[in-house]
Amino acid sequence: MFQDTGDLMNEEIFLQLNRTVDANVDKRYVPAYIFKICRCSDGIEVGECDLRVGHNINTRFGGNIGYTIHEPYRGNYYAGKACLLLFKLARRHGLDTVIITCDPDNIASRKTCEYCGANLLEIVDVPEWHPMYKDGSRKTCRYEVRLK
């Protein structure tokens, strides 16, 4: 199921595989890759990202891609550049689209979605059963990227 990820790099960053996570049917989790985002120039970890492979009710609210950039490295489009690399892996898994979600008030994340060519589909209420609700999220923006 999991594929080689050694080519997920550009001239500025590379994605270093941290671990993979198998699907969990009971929790409605799809398989996932978790990466460190590292700079090519010095190998420093600037953030993390993940790709959740597949679509289900959980990814409707949590999306297929997640990312965080460590504070000292923000403002360099690292999250957007990592998303562009993750799109390659998503295509290899046969995904035609990926969903990226973020809090409506998270301007940086919304700009990341726009940077990587995502289109805002809708802003939806997070259901009470979803883990995001338990973490305090009540609404989420659903962005879509068409990969084909």
Contact map, one row per residue, 1 for C-alpha under 8 A:
1110000000000000000000000000000000000000000000000000000000000000000000000000000000000000000000000000000000000000000000000000000000000000000000000000
1111000000000000000100000000000000000000000000000000000000000000000000000000000000000000000000000000000000000000000000000000000000000000000000000000
1111100000000000000000000000000000000000000000000000000000000000000000000000000000000000000000000000000000000000000000000000000000000000000000000000
0111111000000000000000000000000000000000000000000000000000000000000000000000000000000000000000000000000000000000000000000000000000000000000000000000
0011111100000010100000000000000000000000000000000000000000000000000000000000000000000000100000000000000000000000000000000000000000000000000000000000
0001111110000001000000000000000000000000000000000000000000000000000000000000000000000000000000000000000000000000000000000000000000000000000000000000
0001111110000000000000000000000000000000000000000000000000000000000000000000000000000000000000000000000000000000000000000000000000000000000000000000
0000111111000110000000000000000000000000000000000000000000000000000000000000000000001101100000000000000000000000000000000000000000000000000000000000
0000011111111110000000000000000000000000000000000000000000000000000000000000000000001000000000000000000000000000000000000000000000000000000000000000
0000000111111100000000000000000000000000000000000000000000000000000000000000000000001000000000000000000000000000000000000000000000000000000000000000
0000000011111000000000000000000000000001000000000000000000000000000000000000000000000000000000000000000000000000000000000000000000000000000000000000
0000000011111100000000000000000000000011100000000000000000000000000000000000000000000000000000000000000000000000000000000000000000000000000000000000
0000000011111110000000000000000000001111000000000000000000000000000000000000010011000000000000000000000000000000000000000000000000000000000000000000
0000000111011111000000000000000000001111000000000000000000000000000000000000000001000000000000000000000000000000000000000000000000000000000000000000
0000100110001111100000000000000000111100000000000000000000000000000000000000000001001000000000000000000000000000000000000000000000000000000000000000
0000010000000111110000000000000000111100000000000000000000000000000000000000000000000000000000000000000000000000000000000000000000000000000000000000
0000100000000011111100000000000011110000000000000000000000000000000000000000000000000000000000000000000000000000000000000000000000000000000000000000
0000000000000001111100000000000011110000000000000000000000000000000000000000000000000000000000000000000000000000000000000000000000000000000000000000
0000000000000000111110000000000011100000000000000000000000000000000000000000000000000000000000000000000000000000000000000000000000000000000000000000
0100000000000000111111000000001111000000000000000000000000000000000000000000000000000000000000000000000000000000000000000000000000000000000000000000
0000000000000000001111100000001111000000000000000000000000000000000000000000000000000000000000000000000000000000000000000000000000000000000000000000
0000000000000000000111110000011100000000000000000000000000000000000000000000000000000000000000000000000000000000000000000000000000000000000000000000
0000000000000000000011111001111100000000000000000000000000000000000000000000000000000000000000000000000000000000000000000000000000000000000000000000
0000000000000000000001111111111000000000000000000000000000000000000000000000000000000000000000000000000000000000000000000000000000000000000000000000
0000000000000000000000111111110000000000000000000000000000000000000000000000000000000000000000000000000000000000000000000000000000000000000000000000
0000000000000000000000011111100000000000000000000000000000000000000000000000000000000000000000000000000000000000000000000000000000000000000000000000
0000000000000000000000011111100000000000000000000000000000000000000000000000000000000000000000000000000000000000000000000000000000000000000000000000
0000000000000000000000111111110000000000000000000000000111000000000000000000000000000000000000000000000000000000000000000000000000000000000000000000
0000000000000000000000111111111000000000000000000000000001000000000000000000000000000000000000000000000000000000000000000000000000000000000000000000
0000000000000000000001111001111100000000000000000001111100000000000000000000000000000000000000000000000000000000000000000000000000000000000000000000
0000000000000000000111110000111110000000000000000001110000000000000000000000000000000000000000000000000000000000000000000000000000000000000000000000
0000000000000000000111100000011111000000000000000111100000000000000000000000000000000000000000000000000000000000000000000000000000000000000000000000
0000000000000000111110000000001111100000000000000111000000000000000000000000000000000000000000000000000000000000000000000000000000000000000000000000
0000000000000000111110000000000111110000000000011110000000000000000000000000000000000000000000000000000000000000000000000000000000000000000000000000
0000000000000011111000000000000011111000000000011100000000000000000000000000000000000000000000000000000000000000000000000000000000000000000000000000
0000000000000011110000000000000001111100000011111000000000000000000000000000000000000000000000000000000000000000000000000000000000000000000000000000
0000000000001111000000000000000000111110000011111000000000000000000000000000010001000000000000000000000000000000000000000000000000000000000000000000
0000000000001111000000000000000000011111001111100000000000000000000000000000000000000000000000000000000000000000000000000000000000000000000000000000
0000000000011100000000000000000000001111111111000000000000000000000000000000000000000000000000000000000000000000000000000000000000000000000000000000
0000000000111100000000000000000000000111111100000000000000000000000000000000000000000000000000000000000000000000000000000000000000000000000000000000
0000000000010000000000000000000000000011111000000000000000000000000000000000000000000000000000000000000000000000000000000000000000000000000000000000
0000000000000000000000000000000000000011111100000000000000000000000000000000000000000000000000000000000000000000000000000000000000000000000000000000
0000000000000000000000000000000000000111111110000000000000000000000000000000000000000000000000000000000000000000000000000000000000000000000000000000
0000000000000000000000000000000000000111011111000000000000000000000000000000000000000000000000000000000000000000000000000000000000000000000000000000
0000000000000000000000000000000000011110001111110000000000000000000000000000000000000000000000000000000000000000000000000000000000000000000000000000
0000000000000000000000000000000000011110000111110000000000000000000011001000010000000000000000000000000000000000000000000000000000000000000000000000
0000000000000000000000000000000000011100000011111000000000000000001111000000001000000000000000000000000000000000000000000000000000000000000000000000
0000000000000000000000000000000001111000000011111100000000000000001110000000000000000000000000000000000000000000000000000000000000000000000000000000
0000000000000000000000000000000001111000000000111110000000000000111100000000001001000000000000000000000000000000000000000000000000000000000000000000
0000000000000000000000000000000111100000000000011111000000000001111000000000000000000000000000000000000000000000000000000000000000000000000000000000
0000000000000000000000000000000111000000000000001111100000000001110000000000000000000100010000000000000000000000000000000000000000000000000000000000
0000000000000000000000000000011110000000000000000111110000100011100000000000000000000000000000000000000000000000000000000000000000000000000000000000
0000000000000000000000000000011100000000000000000011111000000001000000000000000000000000010010100000000000000000000000000000000000000000000000000000
0000000000000000000000000000011000000000000000000001111100100001000000000000000000000000000000100000000000000000000000000000000000000000000000000000
0000000000000000000000000000010000000000000000000000111111110001000000000000000000000000000000000000000000000000000000000000000000000000000000000000
0000000000000000000000000001010000000000000000000000011111110000000000000000000000000000000000000000000000000000000000000000000000000000000000000000
0000000000000000000000000001000000000000000000000000001111111000000000000000000000000000000000000000000000000000000000000000000000000000000000000000
0000000000000000000000000001100000000000000000000000001111111110000000000000000000000000000000000000000000000000000000000000000001000000000000000000
0000000000000000000000000000000000000000000000000001011111111111000000000000000000000000000000000010000000000000000000000000000000000000000000000000
0000000000000000000000000000000000000000000000000000001111111110000000000000000000000000000000000010000000000000000000000000000000000000000001000000
0000000000000000000000000000000000000000000000000000000011111110000000000000000000000000000000000000100000000000000000000000010001000000000101000000
0000000000000000000000000000000000000000000000000000000001111111000000000000000000000000000000000001100000000000000000000000000000010000000000000000
0000000000000000000000000000000000000000000000000001000001111111110000000000000000000000000000000111100000000000000000000000000000000000000001000000
0000000000000000000000000000000000000000000000000111111000100111110000000000000000000000000000000111000000000000000000000000000000000000000000000000
0000000000000000000000000000000000000000000000001111000000000011111000000000000000100100000000000111100000000000000000000000000000000000000000000000
0000000000000000000000000000000000000000000000001110000000000011111100000000000000000000000000000001100000000000000000000000000000000000000000000000
0000000000000000000000000000000000000000000000111100000000000000111110000000001000000000000000000000000000000000000000000000000000000000000000000000
0000000000000000000000000000000000000000000000111000000000000000011111000000001000000000000000000000000000000000000000000000000000000000000000000000
0000000000000000000000000000000000000000000001110000000000000000001111101100011000000000000000000000000000000000000000000000000000000000000000000000
0000000000000000000000000000000000000000000001100000000000000000000111111100000000000000000000000000000000000000000000000000000000000000000000000000
0000000000000000000000000000000000000000000000000000000000000000000011111100000000000000000000000000000000000000000000000000000000000000000000000000
0000000000000000000000000000000000000000000000000000000000000000000001111100000000000000000000000000000000000000000000000000000000000000000000000000
0000000000000000000000000000000000000000000001000000000000000000000011111111000000000000000000000000000000000000000000000000000000000000000000000000
0000000000000000000000000000000000000000000000000000000000000000000011111111110000000000000000000000000000000000000000000000000000000000000000000000
0000000000000000000000000000000000000000000000000000000000000000000000001111110000000000000000000000000000000000000000000000000000000000000000000000
0000000000000000000000000000000000000000000000000000000000000000000000001111110000000000000000000000000000000000000000000000000000000000000000000000
0000000000000000000000000000000000000000000000000000000000000000000000000111111110000000000000000000000000000001000000000000000000000000000000000000
0000000000001000000000000000000000001000000001000000000000000000000010000111111111000000000000000000000000000000000000000000000000000000000000000000
0000000000000000000000000000000000000000000000101000000000000000001110000000111111100000000000000000000000000001000000000000000000000000000000000000
0000000000000000000000000000000000000000000000000000000000000000000000000000111111110000000000000000000000000001101100000000000000000000000000000000
0000000000001000000000000000000000000000000000000000000000000000000000000000111111111000000000000000000000000000000100000000000000000000000000000000
0000000000001110000000000000000000001000000000001000000000000000000000000000011111111100000000000000000000000000000000000000000000000000000000000000
0000000000000000000000000000000000000000000000000000000000000000100000000000001111111110000000000000000000000000000100000000000000000000000000000000
0000000000000000000000000000000000000000000000000000000000000000000000000000000111111111000000000000000000000000000100000000000000000000000000000000
0000000111000010000000000000000000000000000000000000000000000000000000000000000011111111100000000000000000000000000000000000000000000000000000000000
0000000100000000000000000000000000000000000000000010000000000000100000000000000001111111110000000000000000000000000000000000000000000000000000000000
0000000000000000000000000000000000000000000000000000000000000000000000000000000000111111111000000100000000000000000000000000000000000000000000000010
0000000100000000000000000000000000000000000000000000000000000000000000000000000000011111111100000000000000000000000000000000000000000000000000000000
0000100100000000000000000000000000000000000000000000000000000000000000000000000000001111111110000000000000000000000000000000000000000000000000000000
0000000000000000000000000000000000000000000000000010100000000000000000000000000000000111111111100100000000000000000000000000000000000000000000000000
0000000000000000000000000000000000000000000000000000000000000000000000000000000000000011111111110000000000000000000000000000000000000000000000000010
0000000000000000000000000000000000000000000000000000000000000000000000000000000000000001111111100000000000000000000000000000000000000000000000000000
0000000000000000000000000000000000000000000000000000100000000000000000000000000000000000111111100000000000000000000000000000000000000000000000000000
0000000000000000000000000000000000000000000000000000000000000000000000000000000000000000011111110000000000000000000000000000000000000000000000000000
0000000000000000000000000000000000000000000000000000110000000000000000000000000000000000011111111100000000000000000000000000000000000000000000000010
0000000000000000000000000000000000000000000000000000000000000000000000000000000000000000001001111100000000000000000000000000000000000000000000000111
0000000000000000000000000000000000000000000000000000000000000000000000000000000000000000000000111110000000000000000000000000000000000000000000011111
0000000000000000000000000000000000000000000000000000000000000011100000000000000000000010010000111111000000000000000000000000000000000000000000011110
0000000000000000000000000000000000000000000000000000000000110011100000000000000000000000000000001111100000000000000000000000000000000000000001111000
0000000000000000000000000000000000000000000000000000000000000111110000000000000000000000000000000111110000000000100001000000000000000000000001111000
0000000000000000000000000000000000000000000000000000000000001110110000000000000000000000000000000011111000000000000000000000000000000000000111100000
0000000000000000000000000000000000000000000000000000000000000000000000000000000000000000000000000001111101001100000000000000000000000000000111000000
0000000000000000000000000000000000000000000000000000000000000000000000000000000000000000000000000000111111001000000000000000000000000000101110000000
0000000000000000000000000000000000000000000000000000000000000000000000000000000000000000000000000000011111100100000000000010000000000000001110000000
0000000000000000000000000000000000000000000000000000000000000000000000000000000000000000000000000000001111100000000000000000000000000000000000000000
0000000000000000000000000000000000000000000000000000000000000000000000000000000000000000000000000000011111111100000000000000000000000000000000000000
0000000000000000000000000000000000000000000000000000000000000000000000000000000000000000000000000000000111111110000000000000000000000000000000000000
0000000000000000000000000000000000000000000000000000000000000000000000000000000000000000000000000000000001111111000000000000000000000000000000000000
0000000000000000000000000000000000000000000000000000000000000000000000000000000000000000000000000000011001111111100000000000000000000000000000000000
0000000000000000000000000000000000000000000000000000000000000000000000000000000000000000000000000000010101111111110000000000000000000000000000000000
0000000000000000000000000000000000000000000000000000000000000000000000000000000000000000000000000000000000111111111000000000000000000000000000000000
0000000000000000000000000000000000000000000000000000000000000000000000000000101100000000000000000000000000011111111100000000000000000000000000000000
0000000000000000000000000000000000000000000000000000000000000000000000000000000100000000000000000001000000001111111111100000000000000000000000100000
0000000000000000000000000000000000000000000000000000000000000000000000000000000000000000000000000000000000000111111111100000000000000000000000000000
0000000000000000000000000000000000000000000000000000000000000000000000000000000100000000000000000000000000000011111111000000000000000000000000000000
0000000000000000000000000000000000000000000000000000000000000000000000000000000110110000000000000000000000000001111111000000000000000000000000000000
0000000000000000000000000000000000000000000000000000000000000000000000000000000000000000000000000000000000000000111111100000000000000000000000001000
0000000000000000000000000000000000000000000000000000000000000000000000000000000000000000000000000001000000000000111111110000000000000000000000111100
0000000000000000000000000000000000000000000000000000000000000000000000000000000000000000000000000000000000000000110011111000000000000000000000111000
0000000000000000000000000000000000000000000000000000000000000000000000000000000000000000000000000000000000000000000001111100000000000000000011110000
0000000000000000000000000000000000000000000000000000000000000000000000000000000000000000000000000000000000000000000000111110000000000000000011110000
0000000000000000000000000000000000000000000000000000000000000000000000000000000000000000000000000000000000000000000000011111000000000000000011100000
0000000000000000000000000000000000000000000000000000000000000000000000000000000000000000000000000000000100000000000000001111100000000000001111000000
0000000000000000000000000000000000000000000000000000000000000000000000000000000000000000000000000000000000000000000000000111110000000000001111000000
0000000000000000000000000000000000000000000000000000000000000000000000000000000000000000000000000000000000000000000000000011111000000000011100000000
0000000000000000000000000000000000000000000000000000000000001000000000000000000000000000000000000000000000000000000000000001111101011000111100000000
0000000000000000000000000000000000000000000000000000000000000000000000000000000000000000000000000000000000000000000000000000111111001000010000000000
0000000000000000000000000000000000000000000000000000000000000000000000000000000000000000000000000000000000000000000000000000011111001100000000000000
0000000000000000000000000000000000000000000000000000000000000000000000000000000000000000000000000000000000000000000000000000001111101100000000000000
0000000000000000000000000000000000000000000000000000000001001000000000000000000000000000000000000000000000000000000000000000011111111100000000000000
0000000000000000000000000000000000000000000000000000000000000000000000000000000000000000000000000000000000000000000000000000000011111110000000000000
0000000000000000000000000000000000000000000000000000000000000100000000000000000000000000000000000000000000000000000000000000010001111111110000000000
0000000000000000000000000000000000000000000000000000000000000000000000000000000000000000000000000000000000000000000000000000011111111111110000000000
0000000000000000000000000000000000000000000000000000000000000000000000000000000000000000000000000000000000000000000000000000000111111111100000000000
0000000000000000000000000000000000000000000000000000000000000000000000000000000000000000000000000000000000000000000000000000000000111111100000000000
0000000000000000000000000000000000000000000000000000000000000000000000000000000000000000000000000000000000000000000000000000000000011111110000000000
0000000000000000000000000000000000000000000000000000000000000000000000000000000000000000000000000000001000000000000000000000010000011111111100000000
0000000000000000000000000000000000000000000000000000000000000000000000000000000000000000000000000000000000000000000000000000111000011001111100000000
0000000000000000000000000000000000000000000000000000000000000000000000000000000000000000000000000000001100000000000000000011110000000000111110000000
0000000000000000000000000000000000000000000000000000000000001000000000000000000000000000000000000000111100000000000000000011110000000000111111000000
0000000000000000000000000000000000000000000000000000000000000000000000000000000000000000000000000000111100000000000000011111000000000000001111100000
0000000000000000000000000000000000000000000000000000000000011010000000000000000000000000000000000011110000000000000000011111000000000000000111110000
0000000000000000000000000000000000000000000000000000000000000000000000000000000000000000000000000011100000000000100001111100000000000000000011111000
0000000000000000000000000000000000000000000000000000000000000000000000000000000000000000000000001111000000000000000001111000000000000000000001111100
0000000000000000000000000000000000000000000000000000000000000000000000000000000000000000000000001111000000000000000011100000000000000000000000111110
0000000000000000000000000000000000000000000000000000000000000000000000000000000000000000000000011100000000000000000001000000000000000000000000011111
0000000000000000000000000000000000000000000000000000000000000000000000000000000000000010001000111100000000000000000000000000000000000000000000001111
0000000000000000000000000000000000000000000000000000000000000000000000000000000000000000000000011000000000000000000000000000000000000000000000000111
